[in-house]
Amino acid sequence: MKSFCNKKPYDYYEELEKLEIDIYNQLYFDSSSINSVEKINYNTLKEKTINVFEDYDYNQPQNIFIIKNFEGKIIVGRKIRSVLRIENKINAINCSMITAPMILGVLVKRAKTNRKIRIEYYPFSDSEKKYVFDKIKNDRTFDIYYPYKYRDFYTEKEENSPETGWSFNPDKKEYLGYGEVHLRNFTTTYFKNKSLDNKIVYDPACSTGEFLNEFKSYHKNCYTIGHDLSKEMIDYAKDYVDEALCCNAIDSPLKDNSVDIMFLRFLNSEVVTTRLAYRIMKKLLSKMKKGSLIVCFGHTPVLITKEWFEKNGLKSIICNGYDEERNAIFQYYVFEVQ
């Protein structure tokens, strides 16, 4: 596939999107129109010429993903232009959804030298990509891992949201939800048959509060608590949650061992830094009851690894979600506090 291989950051809305359109046209195929292979012959695959993709950490490194332990192999992929962008439903070029064309092949080697990222892989055919995708979409235990973070060209620092949170325009609130439709739908399905009467459901970065409001529409006897950095968001969210407060998640005033379900939709790339994500998570863990659930996902890659959660006493239940309408998989972690 085409590489970026530039020595300057591309302008987001102009040069960068042109390149993303080129990559989309190169990789996209209609998976419903092709048949999957019955199995992959990995010996034959290794006879192919190794493909190379290169990028810099100040362009789109966060689109590169890894799936470990797939039939004993490591699969590498790269997100392409989102259908939501094509439909003009989101401002970002990419979203959290992964489709079959985004799977590249079996990883041979990956390396980062200074700021340049190099990925070497044995390329799959489209039929092999569909085979891999179909296996993953039917197995919630596959972990989708994003190894690289976007860093500013000049400062080399990770991008994050303002200290006071995002500003809010009620007239454009629909755009906040478009990129989350598949996530909300999967949440509804996952919790459909669970009894949540009198359960405390907490979102430390609740945004408009509409996510919790939709969740409660299916579980009317739970109690929802929404916090957010942005006073503008909380002023709006207070009509959508049972309890609202403007505060930083790391300073959450909730009592220890008080929460039954916590939704984390902000410990993500370009929202907080990796270091801060871990600091916040350590603080929030104390709020959880034994046997409670932590649900972690977002528009951009989750910064905290599955391995970290497990080392800190949590049991992984699922690692990915699936949306039938878009035929797409995405990061969606559910952990049980032991």
Disulfide bonds with the S-S distance in Angstrom:
none
